[in-house]
């Protein structure tokens, strides 16, 4: 199909393909709506803060007077150099069709210029967290990009957003030390194989409970765009009433301070992780009328 095919024709083709699927097939992306007092959450244990997400889901379900159950979508990665597979649109649709009502812990942009994982086919709830990339250092006097000597290698995930932006805007102003995964980057920082790095806050705090004991300091990255992201729930687009209920539950938990208490409980109430404000809203989709 031509890349210039009008959007409405693409949508029609996608809708026809979905209609022709057998909803009982485990590979289909369509399935019957589940009606139950139980909410099933997909749990991604490759997310270093999955225990926070589990407690958050329990709190959301309680706020709605419902029971939470969990479907383990992904088990922890086998080693620190194995990169997680991206959660693509088709996989999300299959999960919603056959296994879970809600996928927590999805990262979404704070601006409308960046799509959510399945923008056209997935509803995004209101955000409940804001998480930032951090400048992490064990070198005295080097606390941000402005004080980074060109001769000091900066560790970043090779395919991560900070690396892309550094290569695009600061090429020649720094010496890079690329790694495959955030887990490797954090391990190299804690074992003194590298002095400085850029890493997403949840990837760091999920692995290093005490930065001071590890000889590290961390603060949000300054000088690069799109360094702070929302954390949201995803659910099927044919469940607008459920999204309204989830938005209300999250707003109540935020206003009562319960989300902040969960951050404290899990050691996440630190620089680069904060509870989303009541006024924070998901960006309007650029590709589908929300």
PARO-536665 format. One line per field, with one value per residue (C-alpha): x, y, z; residue in one letter. Coordinates in steps of 0.02 Angstrom, whole numbers, plus 50000, padded with zeros to 5 digits. Example, Ala and Ser with C-alpha at 12.3 -4.5 7.8 and 13.67 -1.06 7.14 Angstrom:
// residues 2
east <- c(50615 / 50684)
north <- c(49775 / 49947)
up <- c(50390 / 50357)
aa <- c(a / s)
This chain:
// residues 290
east <- c(50000 / 50069 / 50137 / 50026 / 49864 / 49736 / 49717 / 49531 / 49570 / 49704 / 49582 / 49451 / 49577 / 49629 / 49448 / 49409 / 49560 / 49505 / 49327 / 49392 / 49493 / 49434 / 49415 / 49448 / 49620 / 49761 / 49847 / 49698 / 49696 / 49509 / 49409 / 49250 / 49238 / 49261 / 49125 / 49179 / 49206 / 49389 / 49513 / 49658 / 49820 / 49964 / 50122 / 50290 / 50426 / 50558 / 50508 / 50626 / 50485 / 50355 / 50323 / 50269 / 50156 / 50079 / 50040 / 49973 / 49857 / 49792 / 49757 / 49667 / 49558 / 49515 / 49466 / 49342 / 49275 / 49346 / 49473 / 49641 / 49718 / 49881 / 49938 / 50128 / 50165 / 50354 / 50471 / 50636 / 50769 / 50897 / 51049 / 51095 / 51150 / 50985 / 50884 / 50696 / 50592 / 50487 / 50304 / 50225 / 50046 / 50000 / 50062 / 49962 / 49805 / 49827 / 49853 / 49695 / 49597 / 49646 / 49736 / 49712 / 49602 / 49740 / 49925 / 50009 / 50178 / 50174 / 50283 / 50202 / 50259 / 50213 / 50184 / 50068 / 50215 / 50257 / 50135 / 50091 / 50130 / 49963 / 49892 / 49757 / 49694 / 49731 / 49658 / 49782 / 49726 / 49775 / 49958 / 49998 / 50187 / 50315 / 50486 / 50644 / 50810 / 50951 / 51130 / 51216 / 51393 / 51524 / 51649 / 51665 / 51626 / 51539 / 51354 / 51278 / 51314 / 51384 / 51524 / 51561 / 51741 / 51753 / 51884 / 51768 / 51666 / 51478 / 51386 / 51217 / 51108 / 51160 / 50982 / 50909 / 50832 / 50975 / 51102 / 50997 / 50981 / 51164 / 51221 / 51100 / 51136 / 51305 / 51409 / 51591 / 51557 / 51573 / 51653 / 51523 / 51531 / 51381 / 51310 / 51172 / 51055 / 51008 / 51048 / 51227 / 51243 / 51186 / 51301 / 51449 / 51412 / 51399 / 51557 / 51656 / 51681 / 51612 / 51606 / 51452 / 51296 / 51121 / 50987 / 50798 / 50758 / 50654 / 50794 / 50916 / 50813 / 50744 / 50922 / 51013 / 50918 / 51051 / 51142 / 51252 / 51313 / 51355 / 51450 / 51330 / 51236 / 51090 / 50988 / 50870 / 50957 / 50963 / 50994 / 50907 / 50722 / 50595 / 50687 / 50528 / 50391 / 50221 / 50179 / 50004 / 49888 / 49837 / 49671 / 49562 / 49482 / 49310 / 49314 / 49288 / 49187 / 49327 / 49451 / 49339 / 49334 / 49523 / 49552 / 49440 / 49526 / 49699 / 49646 / 49579 / 49738 / 49846 / 49745 / 49745 / 49934 / 49922 / 50029 / 50165 / 50157 / 50186 / 50337 / 50408 / 50370 / 50467 / 50612 / 50560 / 50527 / 50688 / 50752 / 50675 / 50518 / 50364 / 50178 / 50085 / 49984 / 49795 / 49802 / 49917 / 49825 / 49872 / 49917 / 49786 / 49824 / 49882 / 49827 / 49658 / 49515 / 49519)
north <- c(50000 / 50171 / 50276 / 50415 / 50316 / 50431 / 50400 / 50358 / 50218 / 50149 / 50151 / 50063 / 49929 / 49903 / 49892 / 49762 / 49658 / 49662 / 49613 / 49461 / 49394 / 49247 / 49324 / 49152 / 49140 / 49183 / 49281 / 49392 / 49574 / 49576 / 49492 / 49507 / 49635 / 49561 / 49602 / 49567 / 49652 / 49605 / 49716 / 49621 / 49719 / 49666 / 49666 / 49694 / 49630 / 49698 / 49868 / 49894 / 49979 / 49845 / 49820 / 50002 / 49975 / 49823 / 49919 / 50065 / 49948 / 49875 / 50051 / 50100 / 49944 / 49974 / 50153 / 50084 / 49952 / 49814 / 49674 / 49678 / 49526 / 49518 / 49438 / 49427 / 49490 / 49486 / 49404 / 49489 / 49490 / 49348 / 49461 / 49645 / 49650 / 49584 / 49728 / 49722 / 49705 / 49861 / 49843 / 49866 / 49902 / 49725 / 49649 / 49774 / 49737 / 49550 / 49576 / 49681 / 49553 / 49399 / 49434 / 49601 / 49754 / 49879 / 49897 / 50004 / 50089 / 50147 / 50298 / 50438 / 50609 / 50768 / 50849 / 50798 / 50780 / 50603 / 50458 / 50337 / 50153 / 50121 / 50293 / 50252 / 50095 / 50124 / 50241 / 50326 / 50373 / 50532 / 50528 / 50479 / 50504 / 50615 / 50533 / 50615 / 50565 / 50594 / 50650 / 50525 / 50556 / 50488 / 50625 / 50772 / 50938 / 50857 / 50871 / 50917 / 50927 / 51103 / 51044 / 50884 / 50885 / 50831 / 50704 / 50616 / 50481 / 50498 / 50331 / 50316 / 50180 / 50170 / 50183 / 50288 / 50460 / 50552 / 50476 / 50527 / 50706 / 50719 / 50658 / 50776 / 50933 / 50914 / 50808 / 50856 / 50931 / 50766 / 50595 / 50458 / 50285 / 50189 / 50035 / 49915 / 49929 / 50037 / 49891 / 49885 / 50074 / 50071 / 49925 / 50015 / 50169 / 50070 / 49968 / 50124 / 50068 / 50235 / 50404 / 50487 / 50433 / 50481 / 50360 / 50360 / 50384 / 50226 / 50124 / 50192 / 50190 / 50018 / 49952 / 50067 / 50091 / 50205 / 50324 / 50397 / 50226 / 50188 / 50353 / 50426 / 50588 / 50616 / 50762 / 50788 / 50820 / 51004 / 51069 / 50934 / 50931 / 50794 / 50736 / 50720 / 50594 / 50547 / 50373 / 50317 / 50166 / 50098 / 50011 / 49966 / 50109 / 50029 / 50054 / 50242 / 50221 / 50120 / 50256 / 50385 / 50277 / 50253 / 50440 / 50475 / 50345 / 50412 / 50591 / 50538 / 50443 / 50591 / 50719 / 50610 / 50590 / 50402 / 50398 / 50496 / 50370 / 50228 / 50319 / 50335 / 50152 / 50094 / 50215 / 50316 / 50486 / 50556 / 50676 / 50641 / 50553 / 50649 / 50627 / 50704 / 50858 / 50853 / 50978 / 50868 / 50792 / 50670 / 50763 / 50767 / 50638 / 50708 / 50554 / 50505 / 50608 / 50573)
up <- c(50000 / 49953 / 50094 / 50024 / 50047 / 50132 / 50317 / 50305 / 50181 / 50296 / 50442 / 50336 / 50286 / 50466 / 50521 / 50385 / 50435 / 50617 / 50571 / 50475 / 50622 / 50726 / 50901 / 50978 / 50899 / 51022 / 50884 / 50846 / 50897 / 50928 / 51064 / 51166 / 51304 / 51477 / 51602 / 51780 / 51946 / 51926 / 51835 / 51756 / 51740 / 51628 / 51733 / 51648 / 51764 / 51645 / 51714 / 51863 / 51962 / 51929 / 52116 / 52128 / 51976 / 52059 / 52218 / 52116 / 52021 / 52185 / 52248 / 52087 / 52092 / 52276 / 52237 / 52111 / 52229 / 52120 / 52134 / 52045 / 51961 / 51865 / 51704 / 51696 / 51523 / 51531 / 51655 / 51704 / 51569 / 51581 / 51593 / 51596 / 51414 / 51344 / 51275 / 51300 / 51143 / 51109 / 51155 / 50984 / 50933 / 50880 / 51042 / 51144 / 51046 / 51074 / 51260 / 51273 / 51172 / 51271 / 51434 / 51521 / 51535 / 51574 / 51537 / 51672 / 51667 / 51486 / 51450 / 51350 / 51293 / 51384 / 51212 / 51068 / 50949 / 51006 / 50986 / 51124 / 51089 / 51001 / 50977 / 50850 / 50938 / 51121 / 51250 / 51366 / 51541 / 51629 / 51687 / 51865 / 51864 / 51779 / 51757 / 51691 / 51619 / 51744 / 51733 / 51849 / 51907 / 52024 / 51973 / 52091 / 52009 / 51860 / 51895 / 51726 / 51540 / 51557 / 51672 / 51576 / 51509 / 51327 / 51378 / 51502 / 51411 / 51434 / 51445 / 51360 / 51287 / 51106 / 51040 / 51180 / 51167 / 51256 / 51135 / 50985 / 51048 / 51099 / 50929 / 50843 / 50944 / 51029 / 50912 / 50938 / 51109 / 51205 / 51204 / 51202 / 51279 / 51211 / 51297 / 51245 / 51393 / 51541 / 51656 / 51591 / 51607 / 51789 / 51828 / 51750 / 51857 / 52018 / 51981 / 51931 / 51751 / 51698 / 51784 / 51709 / 51615 / 51558 / 51617 / 51643 / 51828 / 51847 / 51769 / 51898 / 52057 / 52022 / 52031 / 52154 / 52317 / 52395 / 52276 / 52414 / 52468 / 52286 / 52272 / 52145 / 52124 / 52005 / 51942 / 51794 / 51629 / 51582 / 51407 / 51305 / 51252 / 51294 / 51450 / 51556 / 51515 / 51582 / 51646 / 51599 / 51584 / 51415 / 51375 / 51226 / 51131 / 51148 / 51338 / 51361 / 51521 / 51600 / 51555 / 51639 / 51796 / 51795 / 51772 / 51922 / 52031 / 51988 / 52024 / 52194 / 52236 / 52184 / 52283 / 52439 / 52433 / 52409 / 52252 / 52343 / 52487 / 52363 / 52291 / 52467 / 52506 / 52352 / 52369 / 52217 / 52296 / 52226 / 52093 / 51924 / 51987 / 52042 / 52054 / 51908 / 51954 / 51953 / 51810 / 51704 / 51556 / 51418 / 51258 / 51121 / 50987 / 50821 / 50726 / 50798 / 50867 / 51054)
aa <- c(x / x / x / x / x / x / x / x / x / x / x / x / x / x / x / x / x / x / x / x / x / x / x / x / x / x / x / x / x / x / x / x / x / x / x / x / x / x / x / x / x / x / x / x / x / x / x / x / x / x / x / x / x / x / x / x / x / x / x / x / x / x / x / x / x / x / x / x / x / x / x / x / x / x / x / x / x / x / x / x / x / x / x / x / x / x / x / x / x / x / x / x / x / x / x / x / x / x / x / x / x / x / x / x / x / x / x / x / x / x / x / x / x / x / x / x / x / x / x / x / x / x / x / x / x / x / x / x / x / x / x / x / x / x / x / x / x / x / x / x / x / x / x / x / x / x / x / x / x / x / x / x / x / x / x / x / x / x / x / x / x / x / x / x / x / x / x / x / x / x / x / x / x / x / x / x / x / x / x / x / x / x / x / x / x / x / x / x / x / x / x / x / x / x / x / x / x / x / x / x / x / x / x / x / x / x / x / x / x / x / x / x / x / x / x / x / x / x / x / x / x / x / x / x / x / x / x / x / x / x / x / x / x / x / x / x / x / x / x / x / x / x / x / x / x / x / x / x / x / x / x / x / x / x / x / x / x / x / x / x / x / x / x / x / x / x / x / x / x / x / x / x / x / x / x / x / x / x / x / x / x / x / x / x / x / x / x / x / x / x)
